[in-house]
């Protein structure tokens, strides 16, 4: 089934593990238990559409260059923040071009949420991770129309929690950068945004490293 869908969108597909990723030439999607996941066809096609969008729209050389330019202690954060911004950008482009993609992307979102892949900000111990998950939820709601699925994760209580952790000024500065995401025209624009947030957060925070739980669409996608 995955191979058939991959042929339809013109990419080579492999199945295995629990993370969706692409190297720009072929994609890997998680093994979905078709006897457990009722809407497995929608989820599988959603993963393929998402990774196919990376193949079509993401310049992987930009990400490699950016990650090689930052200290090792900041690589995980920059990669995570880059990925959630780029995910929103490429998914919004696909939804704009192929309206039916919305339902398959929603299927992925619902599937990941049902598997516990989207934690509350208040349940996330590491501050940089909180910022990454906030960026994920905020942009998926703002740019990919997933407020009905993710809205509870950005309740007033959850947002107030993050404001208290970051401070209102820093929180508002990060939101201001995220609000420019719909204007991003390229992978380089996204990388510049991720670096700006890194400069704000990691320069102002003693926590320079994430704990490794940050989201690449929370196990949905890895761009490199």
Secondary structure per residue as TSV (DSSP state, phi and psi in degrees):
chain	resnum	aa	ss	phi	psi
A	1	X	-	360.0	-45.8
A	2	X	H	-63.7	-42.1
A	3	X	H	-62.1	-41.6
A	4	X	H	-61.1	-47.6
A	5	X	H	-64.9	-39.7
A	6	X	H	-60.1	-41.9
A	7	X	H	-61.4	-33.9
A	8	X	H	-67.1	-33.4
A	9	X	H	-102.2	3.7
A	10	X	T	79.9	31.3
A	11	X	-	-131.2	153.0
A	12	X	E	-83.6	133.6
A	13	X	E	-120.1	133.6
A	14	X	E	-117.6	151.7
A	15	X	E	-123.4	131.3
A	16	X	-	162.2	156.9
A	17	X	S	72.8	-161.0
A	18	X	S	-127.5	15.8
A	19	X	-	-127.3	135.1
A	20	X	-	-88.9	135.8
A	21	X	E	-157.7	166.1
A	22	X	E	-148.2	151.2
A	23	X	-	-106.3	9.1
A	24	X	S	96.2	-12.6
A	25	X	S	-119.0	-37.1
A	26	X	E	-140.2	161.4
A	27	X	E	-124.1	151.8
A	28	X	E	-118.5	132.2
A	29	X	E	-118.9	152.4
A	30	X	-	-63.0	152.9
A	31	X	-	-74.1	119.1
A	32	X	-	-101.1	127.5
A	33	X	-	-76.4	100.5
A	34	X	T	-65.6	-21.4
A	35	X	T	-85.6	-6.8
A	36	X	T	-111.1	-42.8
A	37	X	-	-88.0	107.4
A	38	X	T	-60.2	-42.7
A	39	X	T	-99.8	43.2
A	40	X	H	-59.3	-32.0
A	41	X	H	-63.9	-44.2
A	42	X	H	-63.7	-42.5
A	43	X	H	-64.6	-45.9
A	44	X	H	-61.0	-48.0
A	45	X	H	-65.4	-33.4
A	46	X	H	-62.9	-44.7
A	47	X	H	-60.6	-43.4
A	48	X	H	-65.0	-42.5
A	49	X	H	-62.5	-43.2
A	50	X	H	-62.0	-50.7
A	51	X	H	-69.5	-33.7
A	52	X	H	-62.5	-33.4
A	53	X	H	-66.0	-37.2
A	54	X	H	-62.6	-45.1
A	55	X	H	-58.6	-39.7
A	56	X	H	-77.4	-37.3
A	57	X	H	-117.2	-16.3
A	58	X	-	-95.4	131.5
A	59	X	-	-93.3	99.3
A	60	X	H	-67.0	-24.5
A	61	X	H	-66.2	-30.4
A	62	X	H	-65.2	-46.2
A	63	X	H	-62.8	-43.7
A	64	X	H	-60.5	-41.6
A	65	X	H	-65.1	-43.2
A	66	X	H	-63.4	-46.5
A	67	X	H	-65.9	-29.5
A	68	X	H	-76.9	-12.7
A	69	X	H	-96.8	-10.0
A	70	X	S	-106.3	157.0
A	71	X	-	-58.1	148.7
A	72	X	H	-56.2	-33.8
A	73	X	H	-67.2	-15.7
A	74	X	H	-108.4	-4.0
A	75	X	H	-60.5	-46.2
A	76	X	H	-63.2	-41.7
A	77	X	H	-65.2	-48.1
A	78	X	H	-62.0	-42.6
A	79	X	H	-62.6	-42.1
A	80	X	H	-66.6	-45.8
A	81	X	H	-67.4	-41.1
A	82	X	H	-56.3	-46.0
A	83	X	H	-66.2	-39.6
A	84	X	H	-69.9	-33.5
A	85	X	H	-71.3	-45.1
A	86	X	H	-65.7	-37.5
A	87	X	H	-57.7	-46.1
A	88	X	H	-64.3	-39.9
A	89	X	H	-63.3	-50.1
A	90	X	H	-73.4	-32.6
A	91	X	H	-68.5	-39.3
A	92	X	H	-65.0	-35.0
A	93	X	H	-65.5	-40.8
A	94	X	H	-68.1	-41.7
A	95	X	H	-64.5	-37.3
A	96	X	H	-64.8	-38.0
A	97	X	H	-84.4	-41.7
A	98	X	-	-123.6	97.2
A	99	X	T	-57.4	-35.6
A	100	X	T	-63.5	-17.7
A	101	X	H	-63.8	-24.7
A	102	X	H	-55.9	-44.8
A	103	X	H	-67.4	-35.6
A	104	X	H	-74.5	-35.5
A	105	X	H	-67.9	-37.4
A	106	X	H	-62.7	-36.1
A	107	X	H	-63.3	-40.9
A	108	X	H	-62.3	-48.6
A	109	X	H	-56.6	-47.2
A	110	X	H	-65.1	-38.1
A	111	X	H	-64.9	-47.5
A	112	X	H	-62.9	-41.5
A	113	X	H	-61.9	-41.4
A	114	X	H	-66.4	-24.6
A	115	X	T	-90.4	4.6
A	116	X	T	81.2	19.0
A	117	X	-	-81.4	-8.5
A	118	X	S	-118.4	90.1
A	119	X	-	-77.1	158.2
A	120	X	-	-66.3	148.4
A	121	X	G	-60.3	-38.0
A	122	X	G	-70.7	-16.2
A	123	X	G	-95.6	-0.2
A	124	X	-	-100.4	121.8
A	125	X	-	-80.5	-30.2
A	126	X	-	-92.9	128.4
A	127	X	H	-62.7	-46.0
A	128	X	H	-59.1	-36.2
A	129	X	H	-64.7	-39.5
A	130	X	H	-57.7	-42.9
A	131	X	H	-64.6	-39.4
A	132	X	H	-65.6	-47.2
A	133	X	H	-64.7	-38.3
A	134	X	H	-59.5	-46.5
A	135	X	H	-59.1	-41.0
A	136	X	H	-59.8	-55.1
A	137	X	H	-63.9	-44.1
A	138	X	H	-61.6	-46.0
A	139	X	H	-78.1	-34.3
A	140	X	H	-64.9	-35.3
A	141	X	H	-71.7	-43.0
A	142	X	H	-74.1	-38.8
A	143	X	H	-111.1	-20.1
A	144	X	S	-121.2	14.0
A	145	X	-	59.1	39.7
A	146	X	-	-111.2	27.2
A	147	X	H	-61.9	-34.5
A	148	X	H	-65.4	-26.2
A	149	X	H	-91.2	-41.1
A	150	X	H	-105.7	-6.3
A	151	X	G	-53.3	-39.2
A	152	X	G	-64.8	-22.7
A	153	X	G	-76.9	-13.6
A	154	X	G	-120.7	42.6
A	155	X	-	-63.5	164.3
A	156	X	H	-55.1	-39.4
A	157	X	H	-64.1	-43.0
A	158	X	H	-68.2	-41.9
A	159	X	H	-66.0	-40.9
A	160	X	H	-61.9	-37.6
A	161	X	H	-58.1	-46.7
A	162	X	H	-67.3	-39.5
A	163	X	H	-58.6	-41.3
A	164	X	H	-65.6	-37.0
A	165	X	H	-70.8	-41.5
A	166	X	H	-89.2	-30.2
A	167	X	-	93.5	142.0
A	168	X	H	-60.7	-41.6
A	169	X	H	-62.0	-49.1
A	170	X	H	-65.8	-40.7
A	171	X	H	-57.2	-48.2
A	172	X	H	-65.7	-33.7
A	173	X	H	-67.0	-40.2
A	174	X	H	-66.3	-43.9
A	175	X	H	-61.1	-39.7
A	176	X	H	-60.6	-38.0
A	177	X	H	-70.1	-45.1
A	178	X	H	-60.8	-32.4
A	179	X	T	-67.2	-14.6
A	180	X	T	-87.6	-5.8
A	181	X	G	-56.3	-40.1
A	182	X	G	-60.9	-17.9
A	183	X	G	-92.1	-4.6
A	184	X	-	-66.2	127.6
A	185	X	-	-105.2	-8.2
A	186	X	S	-155.1	168.0
A	187	X	H	-61.8	-34.9
A	188	X	H	-63.7	-40.2
A	189	X	H	-59.1	-42.4
A	190	X	H	-65.1	-43.9
A	191	X	H	-60.3	-40.9
A	192	X	H	-62.7	-38.6
A	193	X	H	-64.7	-45.2
A	194	X	H	-60.8	-40.0
A	195	X	H	-68.3	-36.7
A	196	X	H	-62.9	-42.9
A	197	X	H	-67.0	-39.2
A	198	X	H	-58.3	-45.7
A	199	X	H	-61.6	-39.1
A	200	X	H	-68.2	-50.1
A	201	X	H	-81.4	-48.7
A	202	X	H	-77.3	-24.3
A	203	X	H	-76.4	-25.4
A	204	X	H	-98.3	-5.7
A	205	X	-	-120.4	141.4
A	206	X	S	-73.3	-19.7
A	207	X	-	-83.2	90.8
A	208	X	-	-82.5	-15.5
A	209	X	S	-121.2	146.6
A	210	X	-	-82.9	168.4
A	211	X	-	-89.7	7.0
A	212	X	S	92.9	0.9
A	213	X	-	-99.9	3.1
A	214	X	-	-64.1	162.8
A	215	X	-	-97.5	133.9
A	216	X	S	-106.1	77.1
A	217	X	T	55.6	36.6
A	218	X	T	43.9	65.5
A	219	X	T	74.7	8.2
A	220	X	T	-81.2	-38.9
A	221	X	-	-152.1	145.9
A	222	X	-	-131.3	122.3
A	223	X	-	-83.3	-7.7
A	224	X	-	-131.4	360.0
